Amino acid sequence: MIIGEWKEYYSGLAKRADRDQNKPFALRADALQGISFSPDSTLIYKTGFFEYLEGFSKKRRAPYKYLGDTSSYFIRNDSLYFYDLKDHKWTPLNIQKLTKDTLILRRDKDFAASYVKQNIPKTTRPEIDRITFTSHRCMGYCPIYDLILNKNGEVILFGYDFLHFEGPHIANIGEKRFNAILENFRKASPYDLKEQYSSGNDGWGMTLSLAHKNYLFKSIYNFEFEEMPAELYWAYRPLIFMYEEVDFKPLPLADLPDYLDVIVYKFKYDKLVGNLESTESLLLWDYLRNGKETQDRFEELYTLTFTSLRGKYDNWLPPSHLASATKSISKITSDGRYYKFYYKAKPPVTVDLGFNFVDNNPGEISFVRDRTK
C-alpha cells in the first residue's frame, strides 16, 4: 500500500516555525516534502538530503552540501525505517496511519508529517532535448552559475560564485539521467506552469528554459520558492545541486571559435527590441556552438547586443582571450538564422544555425519599443 508517490500537506500537526528542526534532512522548511517508495526498497526524498558544513569558505561556496535524493527503506511492525544519508544511520518513523490515499509518519510526540498519495499519469510530453538553467545572485550564499543540458547527457556549467569551482566546465550525465530530470518536469504539469513565480521577497532567483527541435517550449523565471508548485520545486532540485554530484572537468574555451566568447541578450530591429532571458541567451549560445560557419549572404535584419560570456558577474577572472572578447568583436548582425560576427582586426565570420531562432519562438521573444532611444 505504501508503494507510490506521496506529497505532504500541512495539517497543523506541527507549528510552521518548528519545521526547520523537525525536518533535519530538508534544505528548506517552507517547501512541501515528497517521498517516492519503490517495490525494491528504494526511497526518493524529493527535496533531497543535505549536510550543513562547518568552517566553509563564504567566498567560494554555499554552507551546505547536497547528498543526493535516493536512499533505502524497510517497514518493520508499525515503523518505517529510512537510511539517513546525513547521519549514516537507519532512522525510524512511526506509521500512525496508512490507507490507500493517506500516510501519516510520526517522529516523536511533537511532530508528524501527513502525506496524500499522488496519481500522476505517465506521459511522454512535452518532448524536450535541451534544458538551460541559471541560478542567480541572492542576498546570501546561493550558488551562482549557468547550466546547459543536452539530451545526449552532455552538461556545460559556467560557475561564477559560491561553488567549489569557477569558470567553464563540462561533464556527461548520460541520456538516462537526462530523461529522469525531464520526467520530473513532466510531473510538474509543464503546460500549466506560469512564466513567473515571485513572492516579492529578497530571495534566490532562478531561470529555466525548455526546448525541443530548435523550438522554445517554455521559459520560467522564479524568485524564491513560496509561490511555485511543490512539483516544480522538486524538479529544480537535481539542477540546483548538480555541481555537487557530477564530476565536472574544465572546458577549454580556447579550443572553441572565438565568437563563442560572447553571449547575446538582445535583438534590435529598427526602434524595437527583443530581450532574451538569461537561459534563452544560453540556448542561443549552444545553438551557435553547434552551428556551421558559412559564406552565405543574408539580410541583416537585427543588430545584436552582447557581452562577454561572463559579463554578468565579476568574481570569475576568465582567460585573457575571453576577457577581451567584447573588444575584439565590434558588431553582430542576424536575420534569426544567420549570425555575422564583425571583428576589429580580421574578416567577419558568419554562422548558420540551420533554423530561425527568432521566427521559431514568437511567443518567447517578443519585440517591444526600445525605451533607450
Disulfide bonds with the S-S distance in Angstrom:
Cys138-Cys142 2.03
